Amino acid sequence: MKLWIDGDACPRAVREIVFRAAERLQIEAIVVANREARVPRSRFIRAVKVPKGFDVADRHIVDQVEPGDVVITQDIPLAADLVPKGVHVISTYGEAFTEENIAERLATRDLLQGLRDQGAVLGGPAPFGEADKRKLANALDRILTRYRQ
């Protein structure tokens, strides 16, 4: 099992939660981004810089993950590509994307994107806060607990 972070626009607090889990359980954590990602010196944590371009980081993750890996991302189309591969996908807000909910989440995302494009909906998600950190940590812990058993 590896922990993957879609590093583009990922809050620092999310990376720190994943890094602590990687160190504690001695599991590889990989941050994939199209810019330099600062990661702590660790034999379990590394960064991969991919070329700039539309969905280049996403494609790298899709090409490299294996069933059972965990990916942290806010990118719903990326999650939709990963879930059928047997990958555990968690949003940065702690929501698990599953076979049961990914189609609905993708449809909702597309609807909201269309409304934003027409100017009917302004803004994005709420700022990342303490409750979000706890939800993410709990979601990650549930998956990692099952992995250790």
Secondary structure, DSSP 8 states (H G I E B T S, - for coil): -EEEEE-TT--HHHHHHHHHHHHHHT-EEEEEESS-----S-SSEEEEE--SSTTHHHHHHHHH--TT-EEE-S-HHHHHHHGGGT-EEE-TTS-EE-TTTHHHHHHHHHHHHHHHHTTSS---S----HHHHHHHHHHHHHHHHHHH-
